Amino acid sequence: MNPDLEPCPGCQALWPRVEGPTHRYIGASPSCWAIYTTVLGGEIPVLGLPVQTAEPVPLQRPLSRELLVDAYAAQHPGEPSPQAIQSVAVHLLALHAVIDQGVAPEHLLWVRRCAVRERGVFRWLEPPSFRDRLNIGHVAVAADEAERRRRVGEYAVSVWTTWAETYRQVVSEWHERFVNSE
């Protein structure tokens, strides 16, 4: 492996090795976290990615921003802890709600609030492998807002599909118990 690259513990992509901040319980390498926070903030990340435009491309539609947050957090579950367990569950519930249940994206905040009303009700789900799946880099290289929205949708579907291969029934039961019961 190239010593200038490091694998992200979440998405398992190889990113340039950098020093920098990460999230307390989201399991991302410093470079992957930097790409995500830059994309979320609307700037083009500069980490050796093949960027197709020099102009910042902000995520202006709430759908894009919300799904990006859910997909990234679900793809970077971190290590088992009460915060990580709840975070992954909430973000998987949001992805499931939109992708499988057809919930309108403007209702995602409500879905998340339903999911966090009770603490300690979710269990750790052993994360699937995200090797060779879409990651934040797929979104980061979008040339414009329309492409970025499309790529966020593809990324969200990829993350949810990867989790759903093993845990669709579990998340569906959580959705029925904690979201549909409201």
C-alpha positions in Angstrom: 0.0 0.0 0.0 1.1 3.5 -0.8 2.4 5.0 2.5 0.9 8.4 1.5 -2.6 6.8 1.6 -4.6 5.5 4.5 -7.8 3.5 4.6 -10.8 5.1 6.2 -12.1 2.8 8.9 -15.7 3.6 7.8 -15.9 3.6 4.0 -12.6 1.7 3.6 -11.6 4.0 0.7 -7.9 5.0 0.5 -7.4 8.7 1.1 -4.3 10.9 1.3 -2.8 10.6 4.8 -3.3 13.9 6.6 -3.4 15.2 10.2 -6.6 16.8 11.3 -9.8 16.5 13.3 -12.3 13.7 13.2 -15.7 13.1 14.8 -15.9 11.8 18.4 -17.9 8.7 17.4 -18.2 8.6 13.7 -15.5 6.3 12.4 -13.8 8.3 9.6 -10.1 9.0 8.8 -9.1 12.7 9.1 -8.9 13.0 5.3 -12.3 11.4 4.7 -13.8 13.6 7.4 -12.3 16.7 5.8 -13.8 15.8 2.4 -17.2 15.2 4.0 -17.2 18.5 6.0 -16.0 20.4 2.9 -18.7 18.9 0.7 -21.3 19.6 3.4 -20.1 23.1 3.6 -20.4 23.6 -0.1 -16.7 23.9 -0.9 -14.7 21.7 -3.2 -12.3 19.6 -1.2 -8.6 19.7 -2.1 -7.2 16.3 -1.3 -6.0 15.0 -4.7 -9.4 14.1 -6.0 -10.1 14.7 -9.6 -12.2 17.8 -9.2 -14.1 18.9 -12.3 -14.8 22.5 -11.4 -13.0 25.2 -9.4 -16.2 26.8 -8.2 -17.8 25.8 -4.9 -21.0 23.8 -5.4 -23.1 24.1 -2.3 -25.8 21.6 -1.4 -28.8 23.9 -1.6 -31.7 21.4 -1.6 -32.5 20.0 1.9 -33.0 16.6 0.4 -29.3 16.5 -0.8 -28.0 17.7 2.5 -30.2 15.5 4.7 -29.4 12.3 2.7 -25.7 13.2 2.6 -25.7 13.4 6.4 -27.5 10.1 6.8 -25.5 8.2 4.2 -22.1 9.4 5.6 -23.0 8.7 9.2 -24.3 5.2 8.4 -21.2 4.4 6.3 -18.9 5.5 9.1 -20.4 3.8 12.2 -17.4 4.0 14.4 -17.0 1.6 17.3 -19.8 0.2 19.6 -20.8 2.9 22.1 -24.2 4.2 23.1 -23.7 7.3 20.9 -22.6 5.3 17.9 -25.3 2.7 18.2 -28.0 5.4 18.4 -26.4 7.4 15.6 -26.3 4.5 13.2 -29.8 3.4 14.0 -31.2 6.9 13.5 -29.4 7.4 10.2 -30.4 3.9 8.9 -34.0 4.6 9.9 -33.9 7.9 7.9 -32.4 6.1 4.8 -35.0 3.3 5.2 -37.8 5.8 5.5 -37.0 7.6 2.3 -35.7 4.7 0.1 -37.9 1.8 1.2 -41.0 3.5 2.8 -41.3 6.5 0.4 -41.3 9.0 3.2 -40.9 12.6 1.9 -37.5 13.9 2.6 -39.0 17.0 4.4 -40.2 14.6 7.1 -36.7 13.2 7.9 -36.4 15.4 11.0 -39.6 13.9 12.3 -38.3 10.4 11.6 -35.1 11.1 13.5 -37.0 12.7 16.4 -39.2 9.6 16.7 -36.1 7.4 16.8 -34.4 9.3 19.6 -37.3 9.6 22.0 -36.2 6.5 23.9 -32.5 5.9 24.8 -30.8 2.5 24.8 -33.4 0.7 22.6 -31.2 -0.1 19.6 -28.5 -2.7 19.4 -25.1 -2.6 17.7 -25.3 -3.9 14.1 -22.0 -5.2 12.8 -21.2 -3.0 9.9 -21.0 -4.4 6.4 -18.0 -3.9 4.2 -18.1 -0.7 2.2 -15.0 -1.7 0.2 -15.6 -0.9 -3.5 -18.9 0.9 -2.8 -19.7 4.5 -3.4 -18.2 7.0 -0.8 -18.1 10.7 -0.2 -15.6 11.0 -3.1 -18.3 10.1 -5.5 -20.2 13.2 -4.4 -17.2 15.5 -4.1 -16.3 15.3 -7.7 -19.7 16.5 -9.0 -19.5 19.2 -11.6 -22.5 21.2 -10.6 -25.5 21.2 -8.2 -27.7 19.0 -10.3 -25.0 16.4 -10.6 -24.3 16.7 -6.9 -27.9 16.0 -6.0 -28.0 13.0 -8.3 -24.8 11.7 -6.8 -26.0 12.2 -3.2 -29.1 10.1 -4.1 -26.9 7.4 -5.6 -24.6 7.5 -2.6 -27.5 7.2 -0.1 -29.0 4.3 -2.0 -25.6 2.6 -2.1 -25.1 2.9 1.6 -28.7 1.8 2.5 -28.5 -1.1 0.1 -25.2 -2.3 1.6 -26.7 -2.2 5.1 -30.1 -3.7 3.9 -28.4 -6.8 2.5 -28.1 -8.0 6.1 -30.3 -5.7 8.3 -33.4 -4.6 6.2 -35.7 -6.6 8.5 -34.2 -5.2 11.7 -34.4 -1.6 10.5 -37.9 -2.2 9.2 -38.9 -3.5 12.7 -37.3 -0.5 14.3 -39.2 1.7 11.9 -42.5 0.0 12.8 -41.8 0.3 16.5 -40.3 3.7 16.8 -41.6 5.7 13.8 -44.9 4.2 12.6 -46.2 3.9 16.1 -46.4 7.7 16.3 
